[in-house]
Amino acid sequence: MTAAALDVPIREQAGAGGALMAGIVLATLTEAIASTVLSLGRGDIIGDSYATPDEFAWLDIGYTTAKLIGFLAVHALMGRIDPRRLVMTATLAMGAACAAAAITTRLDLLVALRIIQGLSGGTLLVAGQTLLFLAYPRRLQPYLQALFAMGAVVAPATIAPALQGWLLDSQSWDWIFLSVIPVALAALGLLLLGDSTTPVKTAPGSLDWMGLALVSSALACFTYVLSQGSRWDWFEEARITWLTLIGTAALLAFLGRQWLAGGRGLLDLGVFRSQDFSFAFIVSFVAGAALFGSAYLIPSFAVSVLAFTPTAAGQLLLPSGALFVAALVIAAVLIGIRRVPPVATVPLGILMVMAAMWMLSGSTSESGAQDMMAAVLLRGLGLGFLFLSITLIAFDNLDGEDLPSAIGIFNTGRQLGGLIGVAGLQTLIDHGIAANVAVLGASITASAPVVSERLTATAAMLAGRGMEAAAAGRAATSLLGRAVTQQSTVIAFDTAFYAVAVLFVVAAPVLVTVKISLAKYAKARAARLPVAG
């Protein structure tokens, strides 16, 4: 694809462009709400749509696949459509699709609407962030990207689950989709007011339809495998094996086509020549696994083990949002005013997230919100220091024409890292529960004095409440089995929390090695340039 010719007016006056910035942030909030709607509303939507778990899974698969395609297609779209209009169109499509989803329970229609929502969400995230880099001076980027992260990262991780939990308990799941409509309308109004002229002019480029088809096929296969692999015991199921092979072949064909296209393909993979972008991409991949993995683990543990209501589970992460925002602001000030290198806060963020997951690994079935709060708050603080830094590292030194492709690739890497992280944790928990039940069950036999005494005492208690003796004995055995399963689940979740902490222990030296290697490679390449000239 031909490189876009960019003509970027710089807004130097204080307060100028505030409506545009606010409109972009509100637009990202629509995606935050839509992207997390299934995390807590799964059971309610299944009940109203009469869908089986396998049928319901397509709501998530369709959304995620379309979102990933949206990330990668924006590079071509921005060569044809003004970025501000592209954000507005995607926001309008998101609001309309959510409005339609709120008034139907037809599963096939919901799947189609989720695909529209995913495509719109991926488009507005990449186009919105690109617009911020192109339309505002680089000296303002630490603050602007901190504000953008509040809508793109903080909201889906903290605010959206709390809002959805409250709506599920007080209203119904369709109110989650309805809540997107006023946010989308407000975003559209601010985007219209934000700029009366075209902020970025781009020259039209070609759209590689074959490349788009190949990468879409690969993303669809990988999304299905990662979201459903644990359910089907991975490669024990033939469809998982075949989809993995098909997805891999499609991805290799896409990369080969990109290499042969020489910069005229769907994406500009030349952005990986930047050592800063390459390093940030790898860090974002690992950070995505930690962000999405911990965002999956904490509410799941609260609901399945601690028996929290959806509202309580959503509110568990809400206080961490405040520290997440505080860390973003602190990092922005350090980088923007104190001129601290962005890479300096990355180790701090990693250590905080690692410590938070280690603290959560000691949770029990008797834990409450107060017991988990310190770790949850520390997680939010660490993620704030981590995400702003890697964003600035990735894009601060790229040319304007490289930004749409770079931001799309960067977001795709983070999303895929999150999918891999959640899939790995789901598998670890499923296998852990089965193994723990086997180990604990083998130690609990009726011949053991302690077990016999507990069964007798439980049966006597139930009989004293009016249950027949035979039924009381069976109920006592059932209750003991449930206690074993609950304890097995607690141990499995604690292992999963610990695994996220270990991920950073393993990843930290690897990331340091990658950073050093990329710096040496860049220095060697720079030294060869005069000779080549």
C-alpha positions as CSV (number, residue, x, y, z in Angstrom):
1,M,0.0,0.0,0.0
2,T,1.3,3.5,-0.8
3,A,2.4,5.5,2.2
4,A,-0.1,8.1,3.2
5,A,1.0,11.7,2.8
6,L,0.1,13.4,6.1
7,D,-0.5,17.1,6.6
8,V,-0.9,17.6,10.4
9,P,-1.8,20.9,11.9
10,I,-0.4,21.3,15.4
11,R,-2.7,22.6,18.2
12,E,-0.5,24.8,20.4
13,Q,-3.1,26.9,22.2
14,A,-4.1,25.7,25.6
15,G,-7.5,24.1,25.8
16,A,-7.8,23.8,22.0
17,G,-9.1,20.4,20.8
18,G,-10.5,19.5,24.2
19,A,-13.8,18.5,22.8
20,L,-12.1,16.3,20.2
21,M,-10.1,14.6,23.0
22,A,-13.2,14.1,25.2
23,G,-15.1,12.7,22.2
24,I,-12.3,10.1,21.5
25,V,-12.3,9.0,25.2
26,L,-16.1,8.6,25.3
27,A,-15.9,6.7,22.0
28,T,-13.5,4.2,23.6
29,L,-15.9,3.9,26.6
30,T,-18.5,2.5,24.2
31,E,-16.0,-0.3,23.3
32,A,-15.1,-0.8,26.9
33,I,-18.8,-1.5,27.8
34,A,-19.5,-3.7,24.8
35,S,-16.3,-5.7,25.0
36,T,-16.9,-6.9,28.6
37,V,-20.7,-7.5,28.5
38,L,-20.3,-11.3,28.4
39,S,-18.0,-11.5,31.4
40,L,-20.9,-11.1,33.9
41,G,-24.0,-11.3,31.8
42,R,-23.3,-14.7,30.3
43,G,-25.8,-16.6,32.4
44,D,-28.6,-14.1,31.9
45,I,-28.2,-13.9,28.1
46,I,-28.0,-17.7,27.8
47,G,-31.3,-18.0,29.7
48,D,-33.1,-15.4,27.6
49,S,-31.7,-16.6,24.2
50,Y,-32.1,-20.3,25.0
51,A,-28.6,-20.9,23.7
52,T,-26.3,-23.8,24.5
53,P,-22.8,-23.0,25.8
54,D,-21.4,-23.9,22.3
55,E,-23.9,-21.6,20.5
56,F,-23.3,-18.8,23.0
57,A,-19.6,-19.0,22.5
58,W,-20.0,-17.5,19.0
59,L,-21.0,-14.2,20.6
60,D,-17.6,-13.9,22.1
61,I,-15.7,-15.5,19.1
62,G,-17.4,-13.2,16.6
63,Y,-16.7,-10.1,18.6
64,T,-13.1,-10.8,19.3
65,T,-12.3,-11.9,15.7
66,A,-14.0,-8.8,14.3
67,K,-12.1,-6.6,16.7
68,L,-8.8,-8.0,15.7
69,I,-9.6,-7.6,12.0
70,G,-10.6,-4.0,12.8
71,F,-7.2,-3.4,14.4
72,L,-5.4,-4.5,11.2
73,A,-7.8,-3.0,8.6
74,V,-7.6,0.6,9.9
75,H,-4.2,1.1,8.2
76,A,-5.9,0.8,4.8
77,L,-9.1,2.6,5.8
78,M,-7.2,5.7,7.0
79,G,-5.8,6.1,3.5
80,R,-9.3,6.6,2.2
81,I,-11.3,8.2,5.1
82,D,-10.5,11.1,7.3
83,P,-9.6,9.7,10.8
84,R,-12.1,11.9,12.6
85,R,-14.9,10.7,10.3
86,L,-13.7,7.2,10.7
87,V,-14.0,7.4,14.5
88,M,-17.4,9.0,14.2
89,T,-18.6,6.3,11.8
90,A,-17.3,3.5,14.0
91,T,-18.9,5.1,17.1
92,L,-22.2,5.4,15.3
93,A,-22.1,1.8,14.2
94,M,-21.3,0.7,17.7
95,G,-24.2,2.6,19.2
96,A,-26.6,1.3,16.6
97,A,-25.5,-2.3,17.0
98,C,-25.8,-2.1,20.8
99,A,-29.3,-0.5,20.5
100,A,-30.4,-3.4,18.2
101,A,-28.8,-6.0,20.6
102,A,-30.8,-4.6,23.5
103,I,-34.2,-5.4,21.8
104,T,-33.6,-8.9,20.5
105,T,-32.9,-12.4,21.9
106,R,-32.4,-14.1,18.6
107,L,-29.0,-15.8,18.8
108,D,-28.1,-15.5,15.1
109,L,-28.9,-11.8,15.1
110,L,-27.0,-11.2,18.3
111,V,-23.9,-12.9,16.7
112,A,-24.2,-10.6,13.7
113,L,-24.5,-7.6,15.9
114,R,-21.5,-8.6,18.0
115,I,-19.4,-8.9,14.9
116,I,-20.4,-5.3,14.0
117,Q,-19.6,-4.2,17.5
118,G,-16.2,-5.9,17.4
119,L,-15.3,-4.4,14.0
120,S,-16.4,-0.9,15.2
121,G,-14.6,-1.2,18.5
122,G,-11.3,-2.2,16.8
123,T,-11.6,0.6,14.3
124,L,-12.4,3.4,16.7
125,L,-9.6,2.3,19.1
126,V,-6.9,2.4,16.5
127,A,-8.2,5.4,14.5
128,G,-8.8,7.4,17.8
129,Q,-5.3,6.8,19.1
130,T,-3.7,7.5,15.8
131,L,-5.7,10.8,15.6
132,L,-4.3,11.8,19.0
133,F,-0.7,11.3,17.8
134,L,-1.3,13.0,14.5
135,A,-3.3,16.0,15.6
136,Y,-1.5,17.1,18.7
137,P,2.1,17.9,19.4
138,R,4.4,15.3,20.8
139,R,5.1,17.2,24.0
140,L,1.4,16.7,25.0
141,Q,1.3,12.9,24.2
142,P,2.1,11.7,27.8
143,Y,-1.0,13.4,29.1
144,L,-3.2,12.6,26.0
145,Q,-2.3,9.0,26.0
146,A,-2.9,8.8,29.8
147,L,-6.5,10.1,29.1
148,F,-6.9,7.7,26.2
149,A,-5.8,4.7,28.4
150,M,-8.5,5.6,30.9
151,G,-11.1,4.8,28.3
152,A,-9.3,2.0,26.4
153,V,-7.7,0.1,29.3
154,V,-8.9,1.3,32.7
155,A,-12.6,1.3,31.8
156,P,-12.9,-2.3,30.6
157,A,-10.7,-3.6,33.4
158,T,-12.5,-1.8,36.3
159,I,-15.4,0.6,35.5
160,A,-17.3,-1.5,33.0
161,P,-17.6,-4.7,35.2
162,A,-18.9,-2.6,38.1
163,L,-21.5,-0.9,35.9
164,Q,-22.6,-4.2,34.4
165,G,-22.8,-5.9,37.7
166,W,-25.1,-3.2,39.1
167,L,-27.3,-3.3,35.9
168,L,-27.6,-7.1,36.0
169,D,-28.7,-7.0,39.7
170,S,-31.0,-4.0,39.4
171,Q,-32.3,-4.3,35.8
172,S,-31.4,-6.8,33.1
173,W,-28.6,-7.6,30.7
174,D,-30.2,-5.6,27.8
175,W,-29.6,-2.4,29.9
176,I,-25.9,-3.0,29.5
177,F,-26.3,-2.5,25.7
178,L,-28.7,0.4,26.2
179,S,-26.1,2.2,28.4
180,V,-23.9,2.4,25.3
181,I,-26.3,4.6,23.4
182,P,-26.1,7.9,25.4
183,V,-22.3,7.5,25.6
184,A,-22.1,7.0,21.8
185,L,-24.3,10.1,21.2
186,A,-22.2,12.2,23.6
187,A,-19.1,11.1,21.8
188,L,-20.5,11.9,18.4
189,G,-21.5,15.4,19.6
190,L,-18.1,16.2,21.0
191,L,-16.4,14.8,17.9
192,L,-18.5,17.1,15.7
193,L,-17.7,20.1,17.9
194,G,-14.1,19.2,18.4
195,D,-12.8,20.3,15.0
196,S,-14.5,22.1,12.1
197,T,-11.7,21.3,9.7
198,T,-10.0,18.1,8.6
199,P,-7.2,17.5,11.1
200,V,-5.4,14.9,9.0
201,K,-5.3,14.6,5.3
202,T,-4.2,11.3,3.8
203,A,-3.6,10.2,0.2
204,P,-5.8,7.2,-0.9
205,G,-4.0,3.9,-0.9
206,S,-4.8,0.4,-2.1
207,L,-6.6,-2.3,0.0
208,D,-5.0,-5.7,-0.2
209,W,-8.2,-7.8,-0.2
210,M,-6.3,-11.1,-0.4
211,G,-4.1,-10.2,2.5
212,L,-7.2,-9.2,4.5
213,A,-8.8,-12.5,3.7
214,L,-5.8,-14.5,4.8
215,V,-5.2,-12.6,8.1
216,S,-9.0,-12.7,8.8
217,S,-9.0,-16.5,8.4
218,A,-6.0,-16.8,10.7
219,L,-7.5,-14.6,13.4
220,A,-10.8,-16.4,13.2
221,C,-9.1,-19.8,13.6
222,F,-6.8,-18.7,16.5
223,T,-9.7,-16.9,18.3
224,Y,-11.8,-20.1,18.3
225,V,-8.9,-22.3,19.3
226,L,-7.8,-20.0,22.2
227,S,-11.4,-19.4,23.5
228,Q,-12.6,-23.0,23.1
229,G,-9.4,-25.0,23.4
230,S,-9.7,-25.6,27.2
231,R,-13.4,-26.7,26.9
232,W,-12.4,-29.4,24.3
233,D,-9.2,-30.4,26.0
234,W,-7.2,-28.8,23.2
235,F,-5.7,-31.2,20.7
236,E,-7.7,-34.1,21.9
237,E,-10.5,-32.6,19.7
238,A,-9.9,-32.9,15.9
239,R,-11.5,-29.5,15.2
240,I,-9.0,-27.7,17.4
241,T,-6.1,-29.4,15.7
242,W,-7.4,-28.7,12.2
243,L,-8.2,-25.0,13.0
244,T,-4.7,-24.6,14.4
245,L,-3.2,-26.0,11.3
246,I,-5.4,-23.9,9.0
247,G,-4.8,-20.7,11.1
248,T,-1.0,-21.3,11.0
249,A,-1.0,-21.8,7.2
250,A,-3.1,-18.7,6.7
251,L,-0.8,-16.6,8.9
252,L,2.3,-17.9,7.1
253,A,0.7,-17.2,3.7
254,F,-0.2,-13.7,4.9
255,L,3.3,-12.9,6.2
256,G,4.8,-14.3,2.9
257,R,2.5,-12.0,0.9
258,Q,3.4,-9.0,3.1
259,W,7.1,-9.7,2.5
260,L,6.7,-10.1,-1.3
261,A,4.5,-6.9,-1.4
262,G,7.5,-4.8,-0.2
263,G,5.5,-2.3,1.9
264,R,2.4,-2.3,-0.4
265,G,0.5,-5.0,1.5
266,L,-2.2,-4.7,4.1
267,L,0.2,-3.7,6.8
268,D,3.6,-2.0,7.0
269,L,5.7,-4.5,8.9
270,G,8.6,-2.2,8.5
271,V,7.7,-0.7,11.9
272,F,9.5,-3.6,13.5
273,R,12.7,-2.0,12.2
274,S,12.3,0.4,15.2
275,Q,13.9,-1.2,18.2
276,D,11.6,0.8,20.5
277,F,8.5,-0.5,18.8
278,S,9.7,-4.1,18.7
279,F,10.6,-4.0,22.4
280,A,7.3,-2.4,23.4
281,F,5.3,-4.9,21.3
282,I,6.9,-7.8,23.2
283,V,6.3,-6.1,26.5
284,S,2.7,-5.4,25.5
285,F,2.1,-9.0,24.6
286,V,3.2,-10.1,28.1
287,A,1.3,-7.3,29.8
288,G,-1.8,-8.2,27.8
289,A,-1.6,-11.7,29.3
290,A,-1.3,-10.2,32.8
291,L,-4.1,-7.6,32.3
292,F,-6.7,-9.9,30.7
293,G,-5.6,-12.9,32.8
294,S,-5.9,-11.1,36.1
295,A,-9.2,-9.4,35.0
296,Y,-10.5,-12.9,34.3
297,L,-9.2,-14.5,37.5
298,I,-10.3,-12.1,40.1
299,P,-14.1,-11.8,39.2
300,S,-14.2,-15.6,38.5
301,F,-12.7,-16.4,41.9
302,A,-15.1,-14.0,43.6
303,V,-18.2,-15.4,41.8
304,S,-17.4,-19.2,41.8
305,V,-15.6,-19.5,45.1
306,L,-16.6,-16.6,47.3
307,A,-20.2,-16.6,46.0
308,F,-20.2,-12.8,45.2
309,T,-23.1,-11.3,43.4
310,P,-22.4,-9.7,40.0
311,T,-22.5,-6.3,41.6
312,A,-20.1,-7.3,44.3
313,A,-17.8,-9.0,41.8
314,G,-17.8,-5.9,39.6
315,Q,-17.2,-3.5,42.5
316,L,-14.2,-5.6,43.6
317,L,-12.1,-4.2,40.8
318,L,-13.5,-0.7,40.9
319,P,-11.2,0.8,43.6
320,S,-8.2,-0.4,41.6
321,G,-9.4,1.9,38.8
322,A,-8.6,4.9,41.0
323,L,-5.0,3.8,41.5
324,F,-4.8,2.8,37.9
325,V,-5.7,6.4,36.9
326,A,-3.4,7.8,39.6
327,A,-0.5,5.8,38.2
328,L,-1.2,7.0,34.7
329,V,-1.2,10.6,35.9
330,I,2.0,10.2,37.9
331,A,3.7,8.5,34.9
332,A,2.5,11.2,32.6
333,V,3.9,13.9,34.8
334,L,7.3,12.1,35.3
335,I,7.7,11.6,31.6
336,G,6.2,14.9,30.4
337,I,7.6,17.3,33.0
338,R,10.4,15.6,34.8
339,R,11.7,14.1,31.4
340,V,12.0,10.6,32.9
341,P,12.6,8.0,30.2
342,P,9.3,6.0,29.7
343,V,11.3,2.7,30.1
344,A,12.1,3.7,33.7
345,T,8.6,2.9,35.0
346,V,8.3,-0.5,33.2
347,P,10.2,-2.5,35.9
348,L,8.2,-0.7,38.6
349,G,4.9,-1.7,37.0
350,I,6.1,-5.3,36.5
351,L,7.2,-5.7,40.1
352,M,3.9,-4.3,41.4
353,V,1.7,-6.6,39.3
354,M,3.9,-9.6,40.2
355,A,3.6,-8.8,43.9
356,A,-0.2,-8.3,43.6
357,M,-0.6,-11.7,42.0
358,W,1.6,-13.4,44.6
359,M,-0.5,-11.8,47.4
360,L,-3.7,-13.1,45.8
361,S,-2.3,-16.6,45.6
362,G,-2.9,-16.9,49.3
363,S,-6.6,-16.4,49.1
364,T,-9.0,-18.9,50.7
365,S,-12.7,-19.7,50.6
366,E,-13.0,-17.5,53.7
367,S,-11.5,-14.5,52.0
368,G,-13.5,-11.4,51.5
369,A,-13.2,-8.2,49.6
370,Q,-11.2,-6.5,52.3
371,D,-8.7,-9.4,52.3
372,M,-8.1,-9.1,48.6
373,M,-8.3,-5.3,48.3
374,A,-4.6,-4.6,49.0
375,A,-3.5,-6.9,46.2
376,V,-6.2,-5.5,43.8
377,L,-5.1,-1.9,44.5
378,L,-1.4,-2.8,43.9
379,R,-2.4,-4.5,40.6
380,G,-4.1,-1.3,39.4
381,L,-1.1,0.9,40.4
382,G,1.3,-1.4,38.6
383,L,-0.8,-1.6,35.4
384,G,-0.9,2.2,35.3
385,F,2.8,2.5,35.4
386,L,3.2,-0.2,32.8
387,F,0.8,0.6,30.0
388,L,1.5,4.3,29.5
389,S,5.2,3.7,29.3
390,I,5.0,1.0,26.7
391,T,2.6,3.1,24.6
392,L,5.0,6.0,24.5
393,I,8.0,3.7,23.9
394,A,6.2,2.1,21.0
395,F,5.0,5.2,19.1
396,D,6.9,8.3,20.2
397,N,9.7,8.0,17.6
398,L,7.6,6.7,14.6
399,D,6.7,8.8,11.6
400,G,3.1,9.8,11.1
401,E,2.6,7.5,8.1
402,D,3.7,4.5,10.2
403,L,1.3,5.1,13.1
404,P,-1.9,3.5,11.9
405,S,-0.2,0.2,11.0
406,A,2.0,0.3,14.2
407,I,-1.0,1.0,16.5
408,G,-3.0,-1.8,14.8
409,I,-0.2,-4.3,15.2
410,F,0.4,-3.2,18.8
411,N,-3.2,-3.6,19.8
412,T,-3.4,-7.0,18.1
413,G,-0.4,-8.2,20.0
414,R,-1.9,-7.1,23.3
415,Q,-5.2,-8.7,22.5
416,L,-3.7,-12.0,21.4
417,G,-1.5,-12.0,24.5
418,G,-4.6,-11.6,26.6
419,L,-6.4,-14.5,24.7
420,I,-3.4,-16.7,25.3
421,G,-3.1,-15.7,29.0
422,V,-6.8,-16.4,29.6
423,A,-6.7,-19.7,27.7
424,G,-3.7,-20.8,29.7
425,L,-5.3,-19.9,33.0
426,Q,-8.6,-21.6,32.1
427,T,-6.7,-24.8,31.3
428,L,-4.6,-24.6,34.4
429,I,-7.7,-24.2,36.6
430,D,-9.7,-27.0,34.9
431,H,-6.8,-29.4,35.2
432,G,-6.0,-28.2,38.6
433,I,-9.5,-28.8,40.0
434,A,-9.6,-32.4,38.5
435,A,-6.1,-33.2,40.0
436,N,-6.9,-31.7,43.3
437,V,-10.2,-33.5,43.7
438,A,-8.3,-36.8,42.9
439,V,-5.6,-36.1,45.4
440,L,-7.9,-34.9,48.2
441,G,-10.5,-37.5,47.5
442,A,-7.9,-40.3,47.8
443,S,-7.1,-39.1,51.3
444,I,-10.7,-38.9,52.4
445,T,-12.2,-42.4,53.0
446,A,-15.0,-43.5,55.3
447,S,-12.5,-45.7,57.2
448,A,-10.5,-42.6,58.4
449,P,-11.6,-41.7,62.0
450,V,-11.7,-37.9,61.2
451,V,-13.8,-38.4,58.1
452,S,-16.2,-40.9,59.9
453,E,-16.6,-38.4,62.8
454,R,-17.4,-35.6,60.5
455,L,-20.0,-37.6,58.5
456,T,-21.6,-38.8,61.7
457,A,-21.8,-35.3,63.1
458,T,-23.2,-33.8,59.9
459,A,-25.8,-36.6,59.6
460,A,-26.8,-36.1,63.2
461,M,-27.2,-32.4,62.7
462,L,-29.3,-32.9,59.6
463,A,-31.4,-35.6,61.3
464,G,-31.9,-33.2,64.2
465,R,-33.5,-30.7,61.7
466,G,-36.1,-33.3,60.6
467,M,-34.4,-35.2,57.8
468,E,-34.7,-39.0,57.8
469,A,-31.7,-40.9,58.9
470,A,-30.9,-42.5,55.5
471,A,-31.3,-39.3,53.7
472,A,-29.2,-37.5,56.3
473,G,-26.3,-39.9,55.7
474,R,-26.4,-39.4,52.0
475,A,-26.7,-35.6,52.4
476,A,-23.7,-35.6,54.7
477,T,-21.6,-37.5,52.1
478,S,-22.8,-35.1,49.5
479,L,-21.8,-32.1,51.6
480,L,-18.4,-33.5,52.2
481,G,-17.9,-34.0,48.5
482,R,-18.9,-30.4,47.8
483,A,-16.4,-29.2,50.4
484,V,-13.6,-31.2,48.7
485,T,-14.6,-29.7,45.4
486,Q,-14.6,-26.2,46.8
487,Q,-11.2,-26.6,48.4
488,S,-9.9,-28.1,45.1
489,T,-11.2,-25.0,43.3
490,V,-9.5,-22.7,45.8
491,I,-6.2,-24.4,45.3
492,A,-6.5,-24.3,41.5
493,F,-7.3,-20.5,41.6
494,D,-4.4,-19.9,44.0
495,T,-2.1,-21.8,41.6
496,A,-3.4,-19.6,38.7
497,F,-2.7,-16.4,40.6
498,Y,0.8,-17.7,41.4
499,A,1.3,-18.6,37.7
500,V,0.7,-15.0,36.6
501,A,3.4,-13.9,39.1
502,V,5.8,-16.5,37.8
503,L,5.1,-15.3,34.3
504,F,6.8,-12.0,35.1
505,V,9.6,-13.7,36.9
506,V,10.4,-15.7,33.8
507,A,9.5,-12.8,31.4
508,A,11.6,-10.1,33.1
509,P,15.1,-11.5,32.3
510,V,13.8,-12.3,28.8
511,L,12.6,-8.8,28.2
512,V,16.0,-7.4,29.4
513,T,17.8,-9.7,27.1
514,V,15.6,-8.6,24.2
515,K,16.1,-5.0,25.0
516,I,19.9,-5.4,25.0
517,S,19.9,-7.5,21.8
518,L,17.7,-4.9,19.9
519,A,20.0,-2.1,21.0
520,K,23.1,-3.9,19.8
521,Y,21.3,-4.8,16.5
522,A,20.3,-1.1,16.0
523,K,23.8,0.1,16.7
524,A,25.3,-2.4,14.3
525,R,22.9,-1.5,11.6
526,A,23.6,2.2,12.1
527,A,27.3,1.5,11.8
528,R,26.8,-0.3,8.4
529,L,24.7,2.5,6.9
530,P,27.6,4.8,5.8
531,V,29.4,1.9,4.2
532,A,26.3,0.9,2.3
533,G,25.9,4.5,1.1
